[in-house]
Amino acid sequence: MPEPPALLNPKALLRDVLNLDLKRLAALLCLLLIVGVLFFALHLIWPVVSLLIQTALPFIVGLIFAYIFDPFVTFAQRKLRISRVGGLVVLYGGFLVAAGAFAAMVLPLLIEQIGNAWIGLSGFVAERLDKIPQLSFLIDKVRAWLEQNGLTVNELASQAAKSEGVQAAARTAASSGARVFTGIIDGVVGFLSTAVGMVSFLIFALLVNVYLLLEFSKLRHVLEVMLPGEHQSRSFDILAKIDVAVGGFIRGTLISACIVGMLTGVGLYFLGLKQYALLIGIVAGFANLIPYLGPAMGGGPAILYILFSGQYGTLKEQLFYVLGVLGLTAVIQVIDGFVLQPRIVGQSAQLHPVAVLFALALGSSFGLLGMIVAVPSACIVRVLLKEFYWDAREAAWHKRTGLERLGDVSPRPQKGTGKKKR
């Protein structure tokens, strides 16, 4: 007698469900086991990985700057009809000229403003410390009470110096002073070694950058040798898309940071904050390497200066200039968010502002460096996700629904099929 269908046979249905759940559970356990083994292996080899990262860091920095500057060298080659070495000389010659102009015209003013900021901050702290109630009156009262009771400070000091506790404390203080002095020496030596290491790192990264720029055009031939022939076409297509996205983002971000810094400095200058306009503008420009952060980093120090510097005496005057800085910050934020980021930065990266904010929130877990590399990493993820998943799913969706884009609510009529209006 044949067995009834699973829908009519509770035992068979239960058996199928259990088999299905057991298979899924086994697959899930295998996946968790693989992930656990990978994390354990990474934990074991992390010292080696950390050493490799530290060793490769100058090469990574040199490669990043070679990637950024390669279009400029290629442009100089084509326009001036010179060799690769000539293009490199033009690039670094331009840097030297710009650095010389900066050192001659901007650096003295910047150093002066940094000095003024330090003096102002020190004066502000000293002024607040002076407002702490003085202890001299209390000290005089204690001395008078001691003299009335036949005691003097000198007698108390001599008696205390003879006690074993004070002598032990003196010995402890002497040993502590020696330790402090040794700590100061160690700190100075550590600072000098760090400075020497930083200079050595920069020199090494510069040499790597020069050699990579000279050979950067040969990178495609190296990849052709490494990649299998059947995957070369698609691999180079994906790399070209990543180059457009990441390269456009990096260069666009640098341009946007320069514009935000100049707008902040010029705006604060005309608002009357001439004493620190250049310094705050440079801070805002560097902060704008993280999207949308520059204008806020420019407005914050300016408002603190207005409120606590003492240059603006009345509350009405402080309120007027604070509102002026807030208005300037809002205008620059609008220009950055709706003009610079979409047209200069996001035109090549093609990242939605929400995706940028999500990437920054995720990168903030890894500190400042994480926020800087978050958006370029998101550009790479977007290209790979679109290439290997989204395009195929979108093509299937187009074929199934007939819609041309996600915003459509109904299929668009083909040409010649629509009815003419009378």
Buried (B, 14 or more C-beta within 10 A) or exposed (E): EEEEEBEEEEEBEEEEEEEEEEEEEEEEEEEEEEEEEEEEEEEEEEEEEEEEEEEEEBBEBBBBBBBBBBEBBBEBBEEEEBEBEBBBBBBBEEEEEEEEEEEEEEEEEBEEBEEEBEEBEEEEEEEEEEEEEEEEEEEEEEEEEBEEEEEEEEEEEEEEEEEEEEEEEEEEEEEEEEEEEEEEEEEEEEEEEEEEEEEEEEEBBBEBBBEBBBEBEEBEEEEEEEBEEEEEEEBBEBBEBBBBBBBBBBBBBBEBBEBBBBBBBBBBBEBEBEBBBBBBBBBBBBBBBBBBBBBBBBBBBBBEBBEBBEBBEEEEEBEEBBEBBEEBBEEBBEBBBEEBBEEBBBEBBBBEBEBBBBBBEBBEEEEEEBBBEBBBBBBBEBBBEBBEEEEEEEEEEEEEEEBEEEEEEEEEEEEEEEEEEE
